[in-house]
């Protein structure tokens, strides 16, 4: 299959442990936008079936009535067979044909899209499930379960946050908030403890030395909100960026004023002085003439 063509058909990237939270959100939004998310939320029974209340009158069913409770119309039988649904007799409810057709089409579309947005292992898990909804729940369970070791690693990353080169205040804050969600998901008791004020205390010690004065000033103003402090850090970041741009331009101007080796010409042949003077033919001839005169 043409991979470029397949890529265009994917509403989301391939599911991984790194992107699974965003992946499930985006895939759910895509299905909702297509109007077919009901196959992820409801079973076919919940969406298409109406249960009948058994009669308590004690009357005996006629043969035709009994037959109607054990045989479905052909259209419904075909749809149920295509969806691998087997009913037990006696049949006490009714299928809504229009909704059943809609469910079958929607399930096929969601299944196809799921299969091209997961790897072979997850595709096998989905295929082994009886319905798309079950497959969706299976891979959700696989990725949402947090191992204790992973939980500890994420908590260490959060409480000992490390600033990376070329990092920005906004990117760092987004990363810290993401780590916070992962930590709280594995340990809900930390929800209130790791509020925005605490997250800011994880960020500020990790900032480069250029932010030291700003951090000290913010620490001296406890009444400032988290937003106020983030704005102050962004302002300092803008100042540092401006200073760096000025320094880069000054350095570039200084370097451009120094003549390059290729711009230095030989006094005798007027060529780029990539050769030594004693190898210049014009220099040799000049020296011979001078010796003859002397």
MIKE-18056 format. One line per field, with one value per residue (C-alpha): x, y, z; residue in one letter. Coordinates in steps of 0.1 Angstrom, whole numbers, plus 2048, in hexadecimal, padded with zeros to 3 digits. Example, Ala and Ser with C-alpha at 12.3 -4.5 7.8 and 13.67 -1.06 7.14 Angstrom:
<pts>
u <- (87B,889)
v <- (7D3,7F5)
w <- (84E,847)
res <- (A,S)
</pts>
This chain:
<pts>
u <- (800,80C,817,813,7EF,7E9,7F8,7DF,7C2,7CD,7BB,7D6,7FA,802,7F9,818,81E,82C,80D,7F1,7DF,7DC,7D6,7B6,7AA,7B0,7A2,783,77F,782,768,751,756,74D,72D,738,746,727,738,753,73A,71E,71A,706,6EB,6E9,6E7,6D1,6BC,69B,693,670,65F,655,630,622,5FF,605,5F8,608,61A,60E,626,629,630,64A,65B,65D,670,68B,691,69C,696,6B1,6BE,6C4,6D2,6EC,6F6,6F9,70E,725,72A,730,712,700,6DF,6D1,6AD,692,696,684,68E,68F,6AC,6A8,6B3,6BC,6D1,6E1,6EC,6FA,70C,71B,728,736,747,758,765,772,782,794,7A0,7AC,7BF,7D3,7DB,7EA,808,805,804,7E7,7D6,7D6,7C7,7AB,7A5,7A2,786,762,759,76B,75F,76F,78F,790,78C,7A7,7C2,7B7,7BD,7DE,7EB,7DA,7E7,805,821,82F,852,845,831,851,865,84B,849,86F,86E,854,863,886,87D,89B,89E,8A9,8BE,8A9,88B,870,85B,83B,849,856,835,822,83A,837,811,812,829,810,7F3,806,810,7ED,7DE,7F4,7EF,7CF,7D8,7F2,7D7,7D4,7F9,806,7F3,800,812,826,82D,83C,853,85F,865,877,895,89C,89E,8C1,8D6,8CA,8A8,8B6,8AE,88B,885,892,87B,85D,865,864,840,82B,80A,810,7FB,80A,7FF,811,831,82F,82B,849,85E,852,85C,87F,881,878,894,8AD,8A3,8A7,8C9,8D4,8C8,8DC,8FB,8F7,8F4,912,927,91C,926,947,94E,944,95D,97A,987,984,9A2,992,990,9B6,9C7,9EB,9FD,A0D,9F3,9D4,9C7,9B8,9D5,9D0,9F3,A13,A26,A44,A2E,A21,A31,A2E,A41,A5C,A61,A61,A7C,A91,A8F,A99,AB8,AC2,AC1,AD4)
v <- (800,823,830,855,84E,83C,859,871,85B,85B,875,870,863,83F,837,835,837,85A,869,852,86D,885,869,85D,881,888,868,86C,890,883,868,882,89A,87E,876,852,854,841,820,828,831,819,7F4,7E9,7DD,7FF,812,7FC,7E4,7E8,7CE,7C0,7B9,794,78E,785,77E,758,756,73D,74B,740,72E,74D,763,74A,749,76F,76E,757,765,787,798,790,7B3,7B2,78F,79A,7B8,7A4,78A,7A4,7B2,78F,792,772,774,75B,74F,757,77A,792,7B3,7C6,7D4,7F7,7F0,814,818,7F6,7FF,820,80E,7F4,80F,825,807,7FD,821,824,801,80A,82B,81B,800,819,82E,813,7FB,7D6,7CB,7E2,7D9,7B5,7BE,7D1,7B5,79B,7AF,7A8,7CD,7EE,7FB,7DE,7E3,808,800,7E5,7FC,818,801,7F7,81A,82A,812,822,80B,814,819,831,844,848,854,86E,87B,87F,892,8A9,8B0,8B3,8C4,8CB,8E9,8DF,8F4,90A,905,920,929,91F,8FD,8F6,8FE,8E8,8CC,8D0,8D0,8B0,89F,8AA,89A,879,879,881,867,84C,85B,870,87A,892,8A6,8C1,8C0,8C7,8E7,903,913,8F4,8EE,911,907,8EA,901,91F,90C,8FC,91D,929,941,95E,95B,95D,981,97D,95E,970,98D,976,963,984,98B,96E,97F,97C,962,945,957,977,964,952,974,982,963,967,98C,983,969,984,99B,97F,977,99B,99D,97E,98B,9AB,998,980,99E,9AF,98F,98A,9AE,9AA,98A,999,9B6,99E,996,972,95E,95C,983,988,98B,984,9A5,996,980,98F,96C,960,95B,936,92F,939,957,942,92E,94C,94C,972,975,95E,972,993,985,97A,99D,9AD,996,99F,9C4,9C1)
w <- (800,7F8,81A,810,805,826,83A,82A,836,85A,870,88B,88D,896,8BA,8D2,8F7,8F2,8E1,8EE,903,8E6,8CE,8DF,8E2,8BE,8B1,8C6,8B9,895,89B,8AA,88D,875,88A,890,8B4,8C0,8B7,8D0,8EB,8E7,8DF,8C1,8D9,8EA,8CA,8B4,8CA,8DB,8F6,8F8,919,91B,91D,93F,934,933,90F,8F8,8D9,8B7,8A0,88A,8A9,8B6,894,893,8B4,8A5,882,878,856,83D,83D,862,861,847,85B,87B,869,85B,87E,88D,8A3,8AD,8BF,8D7,8D3,8DC,8CE,8E5,8D6,8B5,8A1,892,86E,866,885,880,85D,86A,885,86E,856,872,882,862,85C,880,87E,85E,86C,88C,87A,865,884,89A,896,88E,8B2,8BB,89A,8A4,8C6,8B5,89C,8B7,8C8,8BF,8B9,8B2,8D4,8E5,8D1,8DA,8FF,8FC,8EE,906,923,915,913,930,94A,95A,967,989,97B,961,97C,991,973,96A,98E,98F,96E,97B,99E,98F,96F,959,941,91E,906,8EF,907,90A,928,916,90B,92D,93D,925,92C,952,94F,93A,954,96F,95D,95A,97F,98B,974,985,9A8,9AB,9CF,9C1,9AE,9C8,9D2,9AF,9A8,991,9AE,9B4,98F,98E,9AA,995,977,986,996,974,962,955,968,952,964,987,98E,981,996,9B5,9AE,9AA,9CA,9DC,9D0,9DE,9D5,9B0,99E,98A,96A,975,97B,95A,948,95B,950,92C,92D,939,91D,904,912,910,8EC,8E2,8F3,8E1,8BF,8C4,8CE,8B0,898,8A7,8A4,880,878,888,875,854,859,85B,838,82E,821,7FF,7FE,803,7E1,7D8,7D1,7B2,7A1,7B1,7B7,7D8,7EF,7F4,7E8,7F9,7EC,7E2,7CB,7B8,795,793,7B4,7A7,787,79B,7B2,794,785,7A5,7A8,784,78B,7AB)
res <- (X,X,X,X,X,X,X,X,X,X,X,X,X,X,X,X,X,X,X,X,X,X,X,X,X,X,X,X,X,X,X,X,X,X,X,X,X,X,X,X,X,X,X,X,X,X,X,X,X,X,X,X,X,X,X,X,X,X,X,X,X,X,X,X,X,X,X,X,X,X,X,X,X,X,X,X,X,X,X,X,X,X,X,X,X,X,X,X,X,X,X,X,X,X,X,X,X,X,X,X,X,X,X,X,X,X,X,X,X,X,X,X,X,X,X,X,X,X,X,X,X,X,X,X,X,X,X,X,X,X,X,X,X,X,X,X,X,X,X,X,X,X,X,X,X,X,X,X,X,X,X,X,X,X,X,X,X,X,X,X,X,X,X,X,X,X,X,X,X,X,X,X,X,X,X,X,X,X,X,X,X,X,X,X,X,X,X,X,X,X,X,X,X,X,X,X,X,X,X,X,X,X,X,X,X,X,X,X,X,X,X,X,X,X,X,X,X,X,X,X,X,X,X,X,X,X,X,X,X,X,X,X,X,X,X,X,X,X,X,X,X,X,X,X,X,X,X,X,X,X,X,X,X,X,X,X,X,X,X,X,X,X,X,X,X,X,X,X,X,X,X,X,X,X,X,X,X,X,X,X,X,X,X,X,X,X,X,X,X,X,X,X,X,X)
</pts>
